[in-house]
């Protein structure tokens, strides 16, 4: 069977909820899968963290093969709904034309991947392909708080339902009137609407972070469009336990968080949540990747300098670039620093330093690599885990 035939055979048997955007894709996709599980159905999800059918990880040599194997095993397992994270690269490679979604979710659009796409306009155009692939009778779920939503509306075909969510102005089809963040929990109070009443007026999440409120609202609308009842949606969101490396709490007193935030906007959300939870200092360990968009490096520094008390600048994945040169680019964004800055280019030492010097009420955010298990240096992939190193440093305190 040809590749196109395999795609077509699997696609015809599945309802696909596809999520794209800069931040929140993996979490929103995983929330949709949690809702499907709460409805008592077998699940399948494909994300940048991995692909699963129920609890079985699907290993494959390439992203295309991973996707196809997951879809085909999902059909065999009786899965009704496939939760799919869609990157701009996959969209640029034509995934939406080959696998058009039934429900498409837009989380947000901020600066990222300009090294790949060349301009913000080209980056948005790649994302827009997911929504251009929707046919009449299908559904687009859009973040009303993001300016790019209005541009996406223009490319959506007549007859496609458009539903919006918001955490700012209560104008979306599903909106938050208040978001309360605590360690290990986020409470989303819903603005009055028929769907909000079906959900009980409140969504209780077992993960921390205001950004998760947006993710939950998008996932709820997407699941509703895919035919899931409010009871399953509420239960799935309450049971959702998070995604590895997405505001993952690995220690208390000091509170240590590992987060994948690697864009200026991602760092704003992560450090805002950290400040809300913190009674002491906010310490941020971060760096910027090599051979990628240099323009965001000073922007990252400005965010950290504004929102953290201590900035520990280190390496991320330097790839073929000189870590010292990357650090110089970053530091240019905070020429007259407000925060205390420390440069330690050995990432393991930087994590050790942050944890060893922390007070019990501090919160340490280790940002940039999240779930990753390797560090890319000069063409080599060396074993490296922020989570494992943080836990080891905590054990030595």
C-alpha positions in Angstrom: 0.0 0.0 0.0 1.4 3.4 -0.9 2.0 6.1 1.7 -1.0 8.2 0.5 -3.2 5.1 0.6 -2.1 4.4 4.2 -2.9 8.0 5.1 -6.3 7.8 3.5 -7.3 4.5 5.0 -6.5 5.6 8.6 -7.8 9.1 8.2 -11.3 7.9 7.2 -11.7 6.0 10.5 -10.7 8.7 12.9 -12.0 12.1 14.1 -8.9 14.3 14.3 -8.5 17.2 16.8 -5.4 19.0 15.7 -3.7 21.8 17.7 -1.2 24.3 16.4 0.4 27.5 17.7 3.7 28.6 19.3 3.1 27.6 22.9 0.7 25.2 24.6 0.3 22.7 21.7 1.5 19.7 23.6 -0.5 20.4 26.7 -3.7 21.2 24.8 -3.3 18.0 22.8 -2.7 16.0 25.9 -5.7 17.5 27.6 -7.9 16.5 24.7 -6.6 12.9 25.1 -7.4 13.0 28.8 -11.0 14.0 28.0 -11.3 11.1 25.6 -10.0 8.8 28.3 -12.5 10.2 30.8 -15.3 9.4 28.4 -14.2 5.7 28.7 -12.8 5.5 25.2 -9.3 4.3 24.0 -7.0 7.1 23.3 -4.3 8.1 20.8 -2.2 11.2 20.8 0.7 12.4 18.7 2.9 15.2 20.2 6.5 16.5 20.0 7.1 14.7 23.3 6.1 11.3 21.9 3.2 9.3 20.4 0.9 6.9 22.3 -2.0 4.6 21.8 -3.5 4.3 25.2 -0.4 3.9 27.3 1.8 2.3 24.7 4.6 4.5 23.3 5.0 4.2 19.6 8.7 4.3 18.6 9.5 5.0 15.0 12.5 6.2 13.0 10.9 9.3 11.5 8.0 11.7 12.4 6.0 10.5 9.4 6.3 6.9 10.3 5.6 7.6 13.9 2.4 9.4 12.9 1.3 6.7 10.6 2.0 3.9 13.0 0.1 5.7 15.7 -2.9 6.3 13.4 -3.0 2.7 12.2 -2.7 1.3 15.7 -5.3 3.7 16.9 -7.8 2.4 14.3 -7.0 -1.2 15.3 -7.5 -0.3 19.0 -10.9 1.2 18.3 -9.9 4.8 18.9 -12.5 7.3 17.8 -10.6 10.5 18.3 -7.0 11.2 17.5 -5.4 14.1 19.4 -2.7 15.6 17.2 -0.1 18.3 17.8 0.9 20.0 14.6 4.1 22.0 14.2 4.7 24.7 11.6 7.3 22.4 10.0 4.8 19.6 9.6 2.3 22.1 8.1 5.0 23.4 5.8 5.6 19.8 4.6 1.9 19.5 3.7 0.4 17.5 6.6 -2.9 19.4 6.6 -3.5 18.6 2.9 -2.7 15.0 3.5 -4.6 14.7 6.8 -7.2 17.5 7.1 -8.6 17.9 10.6 -12.1 17.7 11.9 -11.4 20.2 14.7 -8.5 22.7 14.5 -7.3 24.5 17.6 -5.1 27.7 17.6 -3.3 28.4 20.9 -1.3 31.6 20.1 1.4 33.0 17.9 4.6 34.5 19.2 8.2 34.8 17.9 9.7 31.4 17.2 11.2 29.4 14.3 12.1 32.5 12.2 15.3 30.7 11.3 13.1 28.2 9.5 10.3 30.4 8.1 12.2 33.7 7.6 9.5 36.1 8.8 6.6 36.3 11.2 4.3 36.4 8.2 5.6 33.2 6.7 5.4 31.5 10.2 1.7 32.5 10.5 1.1 31.4 6.9 2.4 27.9 7.8 0.1 27.8 10.8 -2.8 29.0 8.7 -2.7 25.9 6.5 -4.3 23.8 9.3 -7.4 26.1 9.2 -7.4 26.4 5.4 -7.8 22.6 5.4 -11.1 22.7 7.3 -14.1 22.0 5.2 -17.7 23.1 5.8 -19.2 21.3 8.8 -15.9 21.2 10.7 -14.8 23.4 13.6 -12.1 26.0 14.2 -11.3 26.8 17.9 -9.4 30.1 18.2 -7.8 32.0 21.0 -9.7 35.3 21.0 -6.9 36.9 23.1 -4.3 36.5 20.2 -4.2 39.2 17.5 -3.5 36.5 14.8 -6.9 35.1 15.3 -8.5 37.8 13.2 -6.1 36.9 10.4 -6.9 33.2 10.6 -10.7 34.0 10.4 -10.0 35.3 6.9 -8.7 32.0 5.6 -11.4 29.8 7.1 -13.9 28.6 4.6 -17.6 29.5 4.8 -19.6 26.9 6.6 -16.8 26.1 9.1 -17.9 26.7 12.7 -15.7 29.2 14.6 -15.6 29.1 18.4 -13.4 31.2 20.5 -12.0 31.2 24.0 -10.5 33.9 26.2 -9.0 34.6 29.6 -8.9 38.3 29.2 -12.2 40.0 28.1 -14.9 37.3 28.6 -15.9 37.7 25.0 -15.1 34.2 23.8 -17.6 31.4 23.5 -15.9 30.0 26.6 -14.1 32.5 28.8 -12.5 32.8 32.2 -13.6 35.5 34.6 -10.8 34.6 37.1 -7.8 32.3 37.2 -6.4 31.3 40.6 -3.0 29.6 40.7 -1.6 27.5 43.6 1.2 25.0 43.8 0.0 21.9 41.9 -3.4 23.5 41.1 -5.1 26.1 38.9 -8.8 27.1 39.3 -10.5 28.6 36.3 -13.7 30.4 37.1 -15.8 30.6 34.0 -17.7 33.6 32.7 -21.4 33.0 32.4 -22.4 31.1 29.2 -24.5 28.0 28.4 -21.4 25.8 28.0 -19.9 27.2 31.2 -23.1 26.2 33.0 -22.8 22.7 31.6 -19.2 22.6 33.0 -20.4 23.6 36.4 -19.0 27.2 36.2 -15.5 26.2 37.3 -12.6 24.1 35.9 -10.3 22.6 38.5 -6.9 21.6 37.2 -4.2 19.6 39.0 -1.4 21.6 37.3 0.0 25.1 38.0 0.0 28.0 35.7 -2.3 30.7 34.3 -1.3 29.5 30.8 -3.0 26.2 31.5 -6.3 28.1 31.8 -6.0 29.0 28.1 -5.0 25.4 27.2 -8.0 24.0 29.2 -10.5 26.3 27.5 -9.2 25.4 24.1 -9.2 21.7 24.8 -12.8 21.9 26.3 -14.2 23.6 23.2 -12.3 21.2 20.9 -13.6 18.1 22.8 -17.2 19.5 22.7 -16.9 20.0 18.9 -15.7 16.4 18.6 -18.9 15.2 20.4 -17.8 14.8 24.0 -20.2 15.6 26.9 -19.5 18.2 29.5 -19.2 15.6 32.2 -16.3 13.9 30.4 -14.7 17.3 29.6 -14.8 18.4 33.2 -13.6 15.0 34.5 -10.8 14.8 31.9 -9.4 18.2 32.7 -9.6 17.5 36.5 -7.7 14.3 36.0 -5.0 15.7 33.7 -1.7 15.4 35.4 0.5 17.5 33.1 3.1 17.0 30.5 6.8 16.2 31.2 8.9 19.4 31.2 5.9 21.8 31.1 6.0 23.6 34.5 7.0 20.2 36.0 7.6 20.6 39.7 10.5 18.4 40.8 11.1 19.7 44.3 9.6 21.8 47.2 11.3 24.3 49.5 12.8 25.4 47.4 10.2 24.9 44.7 12.0 23.8 41.6 10.3 23.8 38.2 11.5 22.5 34.9 9.8 24.1 31.9 10.2 24.0 28.2 9.8 27.8 27.8 12.2 28.7 25.0 10.6 31.8 23.6 10.1 35.3 25.0 6.4 34.8 25.4 6.8 31.3 26.9 9.2 32.8 29.5 6.7 35.5 30.3 4.0 33.0 31.1 6.3 30.7 33.1 7.9 33.5 35.1 4.5 35.1 35.8 3.3 31.9 37.3 6.5 31.5 39.3 6.0 35.0 40.7 2.4 34.2 41.7 3.6 31.1 43.6 6.7 32.6 45.1 7.2 33.9 48.6 10.9 34.5 48.2 13.1 35.0 45.1 12.5 33.9 41.6 15.6 32.4 40.2 15.7 31.6 36.4 18.3 29.3 34.8 18.1 29.7 31.1 20.0 30.0 27.8 19.3 30.1 24.1 19.8 27.5 21.4 22.6 27.8 18.8 22.0 27.9 15.1 18.5 29.3 15.6 16.8 32.7 15.6 19.3 35.1 17.1 16.8 38.0 17.3 15.0 36.4 20.2 18.1 36.2 22.4 18.1 39.7 23.8 14.3 39.5 24.1 14.7 36.5 26.3 17.2 38.4 28.5 14.8 41.3 28.8 12.0 39.1 30.0 14.2 37.3 32.6 15.7 40.5 33.9 12.2 42.1 34.3 10.6 39.1 36.0 13.3 37.2 37.9 15.4 38.3 40.9 18.3 36.1 39.9 19.2 35.3 36.3 21.7 32.4 35.8 22.7 32.4 32.1 23.9 29.1 30.8 23.9 27.0 27.6 20.8 25.4 26.1 21.6 23.4 23.0 24.6 25.3 21.5 24.8 23.0 18.5 27.6 24.4 16.3 27.8 27.9 17.8 30.2 29.1 20.4 28.4 29.2 23.8 30.2 32.4 24.8 29.0 34.2 21.6 25.4 33.0 22.3 25.7 34.3 25.9 27.0 37.7 24.6 23.9 38.0 22.3 21.6 37.2 25.3 23.3 39.7 27.7 22.8 42.5 25.2 19.1 42.4 26.1 19.8 43.6 29.7 22.5 46.3 29.4 21.6 47.8 32.7 20.3 44.8 34.6 17.7 45.0 37.4 18.2 41.4 38.4 21.4 39.8 39.7 23.1 38.1 36.8 25.4 35.1 37.0 27.0 33.5 33.9 27.8 29.8 34.2 28.0 28.1 30.8 28.1 24.6 32.2 24.4 23.9 32.4 24.8 21.1 35.0 26.8 23.5 37.3 24.3 26.2 36.7 21.5 24.0 38.0 23.6 22.9 40.9 24.5 26.5 41.8 20.9 27.7 41.6 19.6 24.9 43.9 22.6 25.0 46.3 22.2 28.8 46.9 18.4 28.8 47.2 16.4 29.7 50.3 13.4 27.5 51.2 10.9 30.1 50.0 12.6 30.7 46.6 11.4 29.2 43.3 13.9 28.1 40.7 12.8 27.9 37.1 15.0 25.8 34.9 13.9 26.9 31.4 14.4 26.0 27.8 14.9 22.2 27.5 12.0 20.8 29.5 11.5 17.1 28.6 14.6 16.8 26.5 17.0 14.0 27.4 20.1 15.2 25.4 22.1 18.3 24.9 23.3 19.1 21.3 26.9 20.2 21.2 29.1 20.4 18.1 27.2 17.6 16.3 26.9 15.3 19.3 23.8 14.5 21.3 25.0 14.0 24.9 22.8 12.5 27.6 21.3 15.4 29.6 18.2 15.9 31.7 17.3 19.0 33.6 14.8 17.0 35.7 17.4 14.4 36.7 20.1 17.0 37.4 17.7 19.0 39.5 16.6 16.0 41.6 20.2 15.1 42.2 21.1 18.6 43.3 18.1 18.7 45.6 19.2 15.4 47.2 22.6 16.9 47.9 21.2 20.0 49.7 
